[in-house]
Amino acid sequence: MKTLRLLPLLLLFWANNAVAQKQPNIILFMVDDMGWQDCSVPFWKDTTAFNRRYRTPNMERLAREGMKFTNAYATPVCSPSRVSLMTGMNAARHRVTNWTLRKNATVDANDSLLVPPDWNVNGLSPVKGIEKSVYATPLPQLLKTAGYYTIHCGKAHFGAMETPAEDPLKTGFMINIAGHAAGGPGSYLGEKNYGNNGDGPTPPWGVPGLQPYHGKPVFLTEALTQEALSALEKPIASNQPFFLYMAHYAVHVPFAADERFIERYRKMGLPEPEAQYAAMVEGMDKSLGDLMDYLEQKNLVNNTVILFMSDNGGYCGSPRAGQAFTQNSPLRAGKGSVYEGGIREPMIVKWPGVVQPATVTSQYVIIEDFFPTILHMAGKKRLNTVQKVDGRDFTSLLKGNAVADTTRLLVWHFPNKWIGSDDQGINFRSAARKGNWKLVYDQKTGKKELYDLANDIGETKDVSADHPRVTNEMSKALARALRGYQAQMPAVKATAKAIPYPDEL
């Protein structure tokens, strides 16, 4: 009789345990070109004037419910970050060091002194034997084999045209919404068919697969959100865990007026490009809120992880042309640079039952860390990949168990020329961070700069002369890492000799 009385309790325990062990749904919400403070959530010790400019209530909501990262990093430009995300490899190792587009074609600007190396212009390849690409086992493929229903929505940009990874379906995604080889949209406007049919730039910029919205006043961000929500119906109905890679084209150029939000910013007196940009940020935030609301409606909140990230720093435009679409100050520089403005990102993670709400961590992490972390969340602690994974699993950090790590070396490597001008600290640089020390190596001049990020987040004062020992140690550490990655270096045009590693000077 005692056993019979205990049976309901045992069944309840088994049921609760089964629920607790269920694989969580995972949403990776990736924004394009969003700067560190292009939102109302401060990712620093101070709330800035720029934080007060933007309206992102759903990012605020996510931060209240999750953990905010104040030292989160990506790479200087988009494709390297996305390939690192999909492979867990540092960009110096996978050699997709600049943005990709056409097969076997470089996008590097011409330089009078240096020639970029023969980098992997074709991006990621899930199959062996594709020239000028990195062969790797992609994240969605591993999640698919783990039982996940994998959905890609928005910008892909991890494989060049006419290569397998041009199509996200070839990388393990089961559904592809609007993803292809291009890194930006022809247009954000449904009235312009998102850049198709001769409106906007010529192919390949037209966003594919959104014909039902053509000719209608539906902003691209909204169309993608609606399609993502529709795609979620199938796995939810079949009680299958899902991985949604919600990769918005926003807030990449070409900017356009999202009429739902822009009047607020025009009334603030912002120049039209900045008003458009701010409205696009708010539209992105609405998408995040729509997804969070949907999870509540479907009673999925408690078993869904949301990770929020941007792929590189904010695009600053050209000061000489009077353009300043986003301001990363007090951070130095912006997209295309290894200075903090080009690589430091807004990042938030919500994991109900694991992450304490409204927590903040100053521990530094980098984009390749998402790969092992997401797989751990999905229950795959052992990584069966063809590539060497450089990223580190940060789930212990999310659980509040991690001890601060000031010994890890983060590395950025950009042996390329993204734009023609060097006046913003862009092009041909490598960098490393260890603790609060940051070394920047100018490949063109051989100059090595040292910054103390704890006291100089804006990298305004080079203290290499004051700390020669630290500069020397950081140079050696960066060089060791680059050699370990077999990193490519640019060459001097006149001699064809490769630029030396930083410890060889």
N, C-alpha and C positions, 0 to 999 in steps of 0.2 A: 504493500500500500504506500509506503514511504517513497518507493521508486516511482510509482505512478504520480504521486503528488509533485515529484521533482521533474517529471517529464516535460511539462509546459515551460518550466524555467530553462531546462536544457535546450529545448527547441528555440526559445527566444534568444538564448545566448548564441546558438549556432546561426540563427537568422541575422542577428546583429553583426556577428563576426564575418559572415558572408558579405554583408553590405560594406563593412569596413575594408575588406580586402578587394572589393571591386575596383578595377582599373578606373582612374579618374578620366573624365573628359578633359581635353587640353585645348585651349584656345591661345594661339600665339598671335598677338595683335601687333603687327609691324607697320610703323609709319615711315614714310620716305622723306629724307632730308629735314626731319624735324629737329630743330635746335634744342639745346639743353634747357632753355627757359622759355620756349615758345608755348607756354601754357600757364594756367593760374596756380599750378602746383610748384612751389619752390623746391629745387633740388640742391640747395645750398643752405648755409646758415642764415641767410637773409632772404626776405621777400623783396624782389627787385621791382623797379618801375615796369619792366617788361612782363613780369608775372602779373602785374595789375592790369596790363593792357588786354590780355587774353581772357576768354571765358571758356573754361573747360571743366564744368561741374562734374562730369563723369570720371575724369581723371582724378579729381578730388575725392570722389566717392570710392574709386578703386584704391586710392592711397589710404583712405580711412579703413578699408576692409583688408588691406594687405600690407606688404613691406615695400618701402621706398628705398631705392638704391641711389646714393649720392655720388658714387664713384663708378659708374657703369660706362663701359667703352665699346665702341665698334671700330671700324676702319675708316680712313678718310673719304672713301667713295663707295658706291652702292654694291656693285657686283662682288668685290672682295668680301664684304660683310655677309652677303647672302650665301656665298660659297662656303665661308667659314661656318655659318649657321647650319648649313645642310651637311657639312662633312666633319665638323669639330676640329678642323685644321687651322693653324695660323696661316695668314695670307702669304707670309714669306715661304712657307712650305708648299702650299697649293699653287702658288705662282699665278693666280688670277689677281694680279695686283692693280689693274685698272678696270674700267667698265667695259663690258662686252657688247657686241652687236652683230656684225657680219662675220661669216666664217673666214678664218685665216687673216682677218684684217685688223690692224692695230688702230686704236683711236687716239694715240698719243699726239700731242701737238709737237711741232718742230722746235728744236732747240739749237742754238748756235754752237754750243760747246759739247753737249752730251747726247748720246743715243741710248734710248731705253733698251733693256735686254729683250731677248726673244721670249716674252712671257706667254702664259696660257690664254691667248686671246679668244679661244673657243669656250672657256669656262669649265664648268663641271661636266663630267661624262659618267653616266651610270654603267657604261659598257666599255670594255677594254679596246684599245686600238684606235681611238679617235685622236688625231694629231692635235697638238697644241691645246690639250685639255688635261685636267686632272681627273684620273680615274678613281672613283670613290664610291662607297656604299652610302646612299643618301638617307637622311633622317626619315623621310616619309616611308621609304621602303622598309626600314626596320620597324617602324610603328605599324605598318600594314601587316607584317609577319607576326607582330605581337597581338593581332586581333583588332586593330583600330580601323575605323572607317575614315579615310584620309581625304581631306578637302582642301584644295588650293583655291583661293579667291583673291584676285587682284594682280599685282605686279609680281612676275617671276624673276626674269633677268639674271638667271644663273647659267644659261647656256646660249651660245651664239646661234644665229639663224642657220638652218640646214644641219644642225647637230642634234643628237638625241634629246639633250636636256632643254632644247628650245621648248619642248612640250612637257609641262609638268607631269603629265600622265606617264611619261617614261621614267620618272624618278621615284615612283611609288605612290603618287597621288591617284586616288580613284575617281575624283571629280576635279575638273579644271574649269574655273570660271574666269575668263578674261586674261589669262596669263600667257605670255609669249616671250620672245627674245628681247623686245625693246624695254628700255628702262624708264620711259615716260609716255604719257598719253598724247595723242594728237590733239585732243581737246577734252576738257572736262564736261562739255555741254552736250546733252542729249540732242538739242536742236542742231548741233553740228555733227551728230552721229559719232561722237567721241573720236573724231579725226579720220573717219572713213569716208569713202565716196568723194574724194577730192576736197573735202573740207578740212582745213588745217594742214599740217605738214604731209608730205608724201609718205607712202609706206616706207618703212614698217611701223610707223608710229600709231596707226589706227588701232584702237583697242578692239580685240576680237570678241565675238560671241555675245554681244549685247543688243542684237537687232530689235528685240521687242521694245527697247527704250529709244530707238532712233526717231528723231523728229519730235521728241517729247521734252518738256522742260524738267528733266530729271538729272540732277547733278551726278557725276560719275560715282562719287563717294556713296550716295544714296542708292544708286542702282546696284552697286556691289554688295551693299549691306542687305538689300532685299533678296538678292540672289543667294547670299550666304545663308540667310535664315531659311529660305526654301530648301536648300541642300541639306540642312540639318534634320529635316523632317524624317528622312529615311532611316538614318541610324537610330534616332530616338524611338521611332516606331518599332524597330527590331531589337531595342535594348542593347545596342552595340556601342561600345565606347568610341568617341570620335576625336579626331585631331583636326581642328580648323586652323589653317594658316591664313589669317585675315591680313593680307599684305596690301595695304592701300597704295594707290598711285599718289595720293595726296601725302605731303604737300609739295611735290616736285613741280617744277615748271612744265608747261606754260600756265601761269596763274590765270584764273578766271573768277568772275564774280559769282559767288554762291548767293543768289538773291534771298535765300532764307535768312541769312545772317549779316550781310554786308553793311546794311544801313547803320547798325550800331557803331561800326568802325569809321564809316564816313563821317558820322556826327562827331566822332572824337577828333576829327581833323587830320586823320592819317592820310598821307599820299595814297593815291589809288592803288598802286602795287602792294603797299603794305596793308591797306584795307582788304584787298582781295586775299592776301595771304592769311590774315587774321580770321577772315570768314571761313577759309578752307580749313584752318585749324579747328574752328568751332564745329564745322561739319564732320570732321574726323571724330571729334569728341562725341557728337550725337550718335555716330555709328557705334562707338564703344558702349554708350548708354543703351542703345537699342538691343545690342547683344546681351548686356547684363539684365535688362528687363525681360528678354525672351527666356533666359535661364530661370528667372523667377517664375514666369508663367508656366514653365514646363517642370517646375520643382526639381531643377538640376543644379541649383546653386551650390549645394553642399558637396557635390561630387564633381565639380568642374574647376580646373586650374585656369587662371588667366595670367598670361605673361605679356607685358607691354614693353615695347622697345622701339628705337629708331635705328636706321642703318648707317647714318653718319651725321656729322654736325650740320647746323643750319647754313643755308646758302646765303652768302652775304652780298652777292652781286658784285659790281665793280664800282668802287668809290669814285673813280675817275669819270664814270658814266652817270654819276648821280644816282646809282641804284643801291638800295640797302633794304632788301626785302625782310631780312630778319637780323636782329642784333644779338650777337653772342656775348657781348661785354657783360661781366669783366673777363670772360675767356678771350684768349687771343685767336684771331683768324676764324676760319669757318671751313665749310666743305672743301675737301681736297688737301687739307693740311693735317700734319701730325701734331700740331699744337692743339691745346685742349678744345678750342672752339670747333675743330674739325672731327673730333673723335669722342668727346664726352657726351653722353646721351641721357635722356629721361628714361627711367626704367622702374617698373612696379611689378610685383608678383603677388597674386592672391591665390592662396591654397587653403581652402576652408578646413579647419581641424588640424592644420599643420602650422601655418604661418599665423603668428599673433597679429590681430588687427592693429592698424595704426602704428606699426613699428618702422624704424629707420635703421639702415646699416650704412656705414661708411667704408666697408670692406670693398676693395676694388675687384671687379670682375670684367670679363671681356667676351665679345660676341661668340667665340668658339666654345665658351662654357655652356651655352644653351644646349648643345648637342648631347653631352653625357647627362646633363641634368634632366632634360625632358625624357630621355630614355629611362632614367632611374624612376621618374614619376610614373612612367608606364609599366614599371616592373621589370625592366631589362637592365640589370646592373652589370652584366657582362656584355661587352661590346664586340660583336662579331662583324668586323669591318675589314675591307681590303686596305684601308688607309691607316696610318698612325694618327691617333686622336691626340691633339694637344690640349683641348679644353679640359677644364676641371669641373667636376660635379659640385654644385653649390647647394645641394639639398640640406646638408648639415647647417649651412648658414640660414636657410629658410626655417629650419626647425629650432633655431636659436641656440644651437649647441656649439657653433664654431668659435674657435679662438682667433682673434685678429691675426692675420698673416701679413707681415711686413717684409717677408723674405722673398716672396714670389716676384719674378721678373716678367712684366708684360712687355711685349714687343710689337712695334708697328714698322712696316717696311713698305716704302713707296718709291721704287726706282723708276718712276714714270713722270711724264709731263701731262697733267690733267688739262690745264689751260695755258694760254700763251704767256701770261704775265706771271712774274715771280714776286710781285710787290706785296703779296698778302701772306708770305711765308708758306707758299704752296710749291709743290713739285720737288722731286729728287731729295727726299729726306727719309731717314730712319729715326726711330725713337725707342726709348725704353723707360719704364717706370719700375722702381723698387722702393717700397715704403712710400715716403713723401718726396724722394728724389726723382727727377725726370731729366733724362739726357736727350738732347736733340742733335742728330748728326746731319749736317748739310753735305750731301754727297758731291755737290758741285764745287763748293769752296773748301771742303775738308774741315770746316769750323765745327767745334763741339761746344754746345751750350748746356749749362746745368741750371736747373730751377728747383727751388724748394716749394713744392705745391702747398705745403701746410701754411706757409706765410706769404705765398705769391701765386695765387691761383691763376692770375692773369699772365704769368710768365713774362713779367716786365723787366726783371733784373736777372741777368746772367751772372751766376755766382761761381762759374768754373774757375776763375782766377783765385777766388777766396777758398775754394775747396779742391785743390789739385788732386789729393788722394782719392776723394769720392769720384771726381771726374774720370780719373784713370781706371778705377774699379768698375765704374758703370760702362766705360768704353770697352773694357775687356769682357764684361758680362754680355753686352749687346753683341759684340763680335762672336763670342762663343755660341750664342743663340743663333745668330745668322748662319754660322758655319754648320751648326747642327741641323738647321732647316735646309741647308744647301741653297741658301738664298741667292738670287741673281742680283748682280750689280749693273748699273749702267756703264757705258764705255765712253771714253774720250773720243770725240769725233775725229780729231786729227791723227790719233795714234792707234785707235781701236783697242786700247788697253782698258781693262776693267778698272773701275774706281776701287780703291782699296777698302777693306773693312776698317771700322773706326780704330782698332788697336794697332793698325799697321802704319799709322801716321806718326 
